[in-house]
Amino acid sequence: MNDKENKKKPNPTDVYVGSRIRLRRNMLGMSQENLGEQLGITFQQIQKYEKGTNRVGASRLQAISSILGVPVSFFFEDFPSQDGASGKGFGEEGSSGFGLDFVTSPEGLQLNRAFFKISDVKVRRKIIELVKALAADDD
């Protein structure tokens, strides 16, 4: 009976990879339908990938990474290992949770989309410097 229960639950790795697909797709303002069209599959299949109910094969994940403009490793970043470590090295504990929460919020998505539309690298660097300066004023 335990085997039946496990078969109904999505694998945590598949759920995580799916959530990273959703994150990047939303950051780009891309619909599930648009991503599905580019892959030659239905938006329902994209939904299943993003929920982790269907596993993304290696060649499909490579195609998704190309369309979304990120390396395949993006989909596994900060994934907790079997022993509970997240593979962050000396990174701060808990920092990725906040970052992920912000990036997936409506404000974070709007900020990301607008920021990536700025083509001038110097302007983007100045915006980062401005935000850092404003954050330092709050301390």
C-alpha positions in Angstrom: 0.0 0.0 0.0 2.9 2.3 0.7 4.1 1.9 -2.9 0.7 3.1 -4.2 0.9 6.2 -2.0 4.4 7.0 -3.3 3.3 6.7 -6.9 0.5 9.3 -6.5 2.9 11.9 -4.9 5.1 13.8 -7.3 8.8 13.3 -6.8 10.3 16.3 -4.9 12.9 16.8 -7.5 10.3 17.0 -10.3 8.3 19.5 -8.2 11.4 21.6 -7.7 12.4 21.6 -11.3 8.8 22.4 -12.3 8.7 25.4 -9.9 12.0 26.7 -11.4 10.5 26.4 -14.9 7.5 28.3 -13.7 9.7 30.9 -12.1 11.8 31.6 -15.2 8.7 31.6 -17.5 7.0 34.1 -15.3 10.1 36.3 -15.0 10.1 36.5 -18.8 6.3 37.2 -18.9 5.8 34.1 -21.1 2.6 32.1 -21.0 2.3 28.4 -20.6 0.7 28.3 -24.0 3.6 30.2 -25.6 6.2 27.9 -24.1 4.2 24.8 -25.1 3.9 26.1 -28.7 7.7 26.6 -28.9 8.2 23.0 -27.6 5.5 21.5 -29.8 3.4 20.4 -26.8 0.2 21.6 -25.1 0.0 24.1 -22.3 -1.6 21.3 -20.2 1.7 19.4 -20.5 3.5 22.5 -19.3 1.2 22.7 -16.3 2.0 19.1 -15.5 5.7 19.8 -15.7 5.4 22.9 -13.5 3.4 21.0 -10.9 5.8 18.1 -10.9 3.1 15.5 -11.8 5.0 14.7 -15.1 8.8 14.4 -15.1 10.7 16.5 -17.6 13.1 14.4 -19.7 16.6 15.5 -20.3 16.2 16.5 -24.0 13.0 18.4 -23.1 14.7 20.2 -20.2 17.5 21.2 -22.6 15.0 22.6 -25.0 13.2 24.5 -22.2 16.5 25.9 -20.9 17.3 27.2 -24.4 13.9 28.8 -24.9 14.0 30.4 -21.4 17.6 31.5 -21.9 19.1 29.8 -18.9 21.6 26.9 -18.4 20.1 23.6 -17.4 21.7 24.0 -14.0 19.3 26.9 -13.3 16.6 24.3 -12.7 18.5 22.7 -9.9 20.0 25.7 -8.2 19.6 25.7 -4.4 17.9 22.3 -4.5 18.4 20.6 -1.1 20.6 17.4 -1.3 19.7 14.1 0.3 21.4 15.1 3.6 19.5 18.3 3.8 22.2 20.6 2.6 21.2 22.9 -0.2 24.5 23.0 -2.0 25.0 26.7 -1.4 28.5 26.4 -0.1 29.2 29.3 2.3 26.0 31.2 1.3 23.8 32.6 4.0 21.2 30.4 5.4 17.6 31.1 4.4 18.5 33.8 2.0 17.3 32.0 -1.1 13.8 31.5 0.3 13.3 35.3 0.7 14.8 35.9 -2.8 12.5 33.3 -4.4 9.5 34.7 -2.5 10.3 38.2 -3.7 11.0 37.2 -7.3 7.8 35.3 -7.6 5.7 38.1 -6.1 3.8 40.5 -8.4 6.2 43.3 -7.6 9.3 41.1 -8.1 8.0 39.9 -11.4 7.3 43.5 -12.6 10.7 44.7 -11.4 12.5 41.8 -13.2 10.6 42.3 -16.4 11.3 46.0 -16.5 14.9 45.6 -15.5 15.6 43.1 -18.2 14.1 45.4 -20.8 16.9 47.9 -20.1 19.5 47.1 -22.8 22.2 49.4 -21.6 24.4 47.5 -19.1 25.8 50.7 -17.6 22.2 51.9 -16.8 21.4 48.6 -15.2 24.6 48.8 -13.0 23.6 52.3 -11.9 20.2 51.1 -10.9 21.8 48.4 -8.8 24.0 51.0 -7.2 21.0 53.2 -6.5 19.1 50.3 -4.9 22.1 49.4 -2.8 22.4 53.0 -1.6 18.7 53.2 -0.8 19.0 50.0 1.2 22.0 51.2 3.1 20.0 54.4 4.1 17.5 52.1 5.8 20.2 50.5 8.0 
